[in-house]
Amino acid sequence: MLRVGESAVVRKALKLASPAMEKFIEGCEVIRQAPMDGEPAFMARQLVQCTLPHSNPGDVPVWTRRNGNTSLTLQPGFDEKDQCIGFPFGTLPRLLLFWMIREILRTNSRHLNLCGRDDSGKENNTLSGFMRELSLIPASAGGHAARRLKDQMRRLFNCRISFRITEDTGERQGERWMHMEVAPEGELWWDVKRPEQGSLWNSWIEVGEKFYQAVIQSPVPVDMRALRLLKNSALCLDLYSWCVWKAFEARRTGRKQSIAWKTLMRQLGCEYGGKDSEKTFKKNAAAAMRKVRNAYPALKTGKEIGGFSVLPSSGLAIVPRAPRRKLETPATA
């Protein structure tokens, strides 16, 4: 419980909050009081511009999300029986990607051991240890969380991600594309029924070369403390990453970064059908943005007709500590 230095507003909010909201308020207050003391994590800039699906796309051969002249296409993998594994969707693949990119940059390697670490840095090779590394609770819902995580790991690691950019400026017409395998090699030896049980063999993945090159070139640094607070909502995680990236761009250029709700809906991979899809998205995104602003107190936004903007007066979400590479500046889109 926060008591030292907390404001009267925070104390009042804590008295009125549910246990879950109380935890969220306390976590936000920690970030507000020490904004630069967090642990950095990272997301690839391309996956901030166009995000993974929020819900299961179902039985379709490919899934595509477009943002202006940029498109993201997912192709699912297949198992040993030639059965479709399915598309990664929701919060878990996002948390996995944050972890993967952080580890790629920390180790400067394509080979990642799927493990947790204790306070001394010693590896814990159990499924429970890895779940705790992702800020997940191993025993929640009677082990259902472990099964969901392993399913989403198989979906993400076996899929192929493609980016395509088209140009038609009158003077120049053409397109660029890149196909990336997320993890063409790997081993998973965990038993989801006994997540605390270790194995004689380590679980690991080898990320694809194109994926590796893409994520090391322009990662967007975020605060792990904020990810833990927003981890239950794919929309919150996407909006937070987008705001971190646009806050940097606003500070770099000295110009506000504006976006329409309709454009943001296409970009973030949200599936809202019907004639009121934009209205539904705006309602959900506005609620998510309230949480994002609390988890990112240095963020400054303004209202725009049909959308909103991120202002140059925004502070950085975190200053990453990465001696091996210069990671402070995510590349311009």
Beta strands, then each sheet from edge to edge (+ up, - down):
strand 1: 40-44
strand 2: 63-67
strand 3: 70-75
strand 4: 111-113
strand 5: 116-117
strand 6: 123-124
strand 7: 160-168
strand 8: 173-181
strand 9: 185-187
strand 10: 204-206
strand 11: 219-223
strand 12: 257-260
strand 13: 301-304
strand 14: 307-310
sheet 1: 1+ 11-
sheet 2: 2+ 3- 7+ 8-
sheet 3: 4+ 10- 9+
sheet 4: 5+ 6-
sheet 5: 12+ 14- 13+
end
